[in-house]
């Protein structure tokens, strides 16, 4: 049985204002991602990888074109609706772990879950304590982020991103600051979790070894900024 597309991007253009005129970040990008599958986005610096991920998360809006996730056209939602979408359906992992330094490991994870519960009563979720233990972090639950290694902090960030069992996991260079051993462990964990909970997984990376863990790879090229600048002039 063919699974429906979880992500549909059609003819998306993103322009940013600059002193010299409009700068094109994405140029007529179209994309389909089957629900429950994984996709690695690659390409040179400045090609719009993180911009595309931001569109999927509803953190930014396209200049033109449409972005549909889980049947909802994210590019047409109001800001409040996009915030609700992120809290309910999205798990995000960045290169920086972004843990709150004044909260312990279990409090960082618990805060994410509390925010999701506030938005949606009866939200399905995993037990934070059990999930931390499963990932080798149980004995570190009472520690603060500055008492952890880089690899441990990134694993906590993964737990925080998936504790509410999101339907979409987005990761922006999640292994970029890690050594090879920790990078392999983190990406293996993300792949395992997305398959277990049936989430769609989209990963931005510059590392082909990391990209090989995904079902499919998308290579973005640099947009024609010179042409756009001349049009703006």
N, C-alpha and C positions, 0 to 999 in steps of 0.2 A: 504494500500500500504506500503510495507516494504521500509524503508529508507536505503540508502547505508551507509557503514561504513565510518565515517570521519577519524578514526584513525585505522591503522593496524600496529602492532608491531610483528615482526617475529624473534624468536630465538635470541634475543638480549643479547649479552654479553658485559660487560664493565669492563675492567681491568685498574687499576691505578698503576703507578710505585711507588715503595717504596724501602727503603734501604734494606729490607730483601727479595725483589723480588716483583713480581706482586701481587696486592691485588684485589680481585674480588668484584666489587660493585653490579653488576647484573649478574645473571647466567641463560641464556637461557629463557628469559622472552618473552612470546607471549601474545598479547592482541588485542581485537577488541572493538571499541566503535562506536555505531550507531550515525550517524549525528543528532544533536539536542538533544541528551540525556546527562545525567550527570553521572559522575563516581567519587566515593570517593576512594582514595588510602590510605590504612592504613598499619601498620606493626611496628615492634620494631625499635628503633633507630639504624641506620646503615644498614638497609635492602635495601636501594637504592631508597626510595620514591622520594626524591628531584632529584636524578640522573635521574630517569625515566622522571620526569617532564622537566628537562633540555634537554633531548633528544627530547621530543615532541616539545620543543620551538626552536630546532636547535641551542641551546647554546653549545652543546657538541655532539660528534659523538660516535657511538658504536664501540667497538673493532671488533665485528662481528655481523651479523644480519642486518635487515632493519627496518627503521622507516618511515612510509608513513602517511602523513596528507593531507586531502583534495585531494587525488589523486596524490600528489607529494611525491616522495621518498626523504624526507628531508636529510636522511643520505648520499645521493649521490650528493647533491647540493654544489656548491662552496660557500665560506663564504659570498661573496657579495649577492648571491641569497638567502641565509638563512637570512641575514639582511633584505632584501626586503620582504621576507615572514613574518618576525616578525612585520614589520611596517605596512603591509597591512592587514594581516589576524589574528593577534594575540593580545589578551589583557591579560596582566599579573598582578597579585596581589600577593604581598609578605607579610610576617608577619610584616616587617618594611614598612612603607608607602612610603619611598624613595622620598618624595616631596622635591623639590628644595627650600631651606629655604629663598632665596632672591627673590622668586617670590610669588605673591599672589595666592590665590586659583584659580581664574579664569585664571591667567597666567600659572599656572602649567597644567591645563587642556588644555588650548589653545595651549601650546607648543606641546603637544602630537598630537593634531589635525594638527598643522602646519607641523610637521614632516611627517605625513601620506599623507597630501596633496602634499608635495614636491615630494614624491615617486610616487603618483598616482593621476593624474588629474581627477577631477570629482568623487572623492571618496564619497561614501554615508556615511553620518554621522548625529548624533543628534545635536541639538542646545545646545552648552555647558551651556548657561545661563539658558535655560529652564530645562535642565537636573539637574543642581545644585539646582534649585528651587524645582523641583519635589522631590528631596531627602532631602529637608529641609536645604539646604546649601546656598540658594540664598542670605540671609542677610549676609553671611560670605564671599562672593565672593572677597571682597577687603582686607580681612585679610591675614596675613602671617601664615605659618604653626605653628610657635611657639605661636600663639594666639588662637590655637584650642585645643580641648581635643583629647585624643587618638582615641576615636570613631569617632569624626568628621574628623580627618585626614585620617582615614582608609576609610571612606565614600568618601572622595575626591579622594583617590587612586582608588577606584572602578569606579568613574565617569571617571577618566583619562583613565582607562583601557578599558572602553566600549564606549567612546564617538564616536569612528570611526566605531562602529557596527561590531566588529570582528566576524569571523566565528568560532573562537576557543578562549575560556577563560580558562586560567590556573591560579590556585591559590595555593600557597605554604604556608600552615599554616597561612591563612589570619586573623584568629581570635586568634592566639596564645598569643598575647600581650594584649588582651582585656578582660574586665570583662564579666560575663555571659550575661548581658543585651545587651551590645554593640555587643558581638559576635553573638547573635541571630539575631540582626538587620542587621548586615553586611552579614551574610550568607543568610538570607531571601531575601535581596536585590540582591545578586548575582544570586540566583535561579530564582527570578522574572525576572531579566534582560535577563538571558540566554534563558528563555522560550519565552520572548517577541520578541527577535530578532532572535530566532531560532539557537543560537550558541551552539556548543558543549562545555560542561563544565567539566573540570577535576580538582579535588580538592585533595590536600594532607592534611591530618589532623590526629591527634592522638585522637581526641574527637569523641566518637561514637554518641553522640547526634548531632554533626555537620554532621557526615557521613550519618545519617539517612535522611537528606534532599536530598540526591542524589538518582537517580534511581537505581544505582547498586554500589556494594562495591567490591574492590579488596584488598585482604590481601597478602602482600609480606612477604616472610620469609627471614631470614638471609642467604646469599649465603655461600657455603662451602669454606671459605677462607683458611682453613687448607689444604685441598686438592690442592687448587691452589698454595699455597706456596710451597708445596712439589714438584709440577710439575715444578715450576719456578726454584727450586734448582737443 
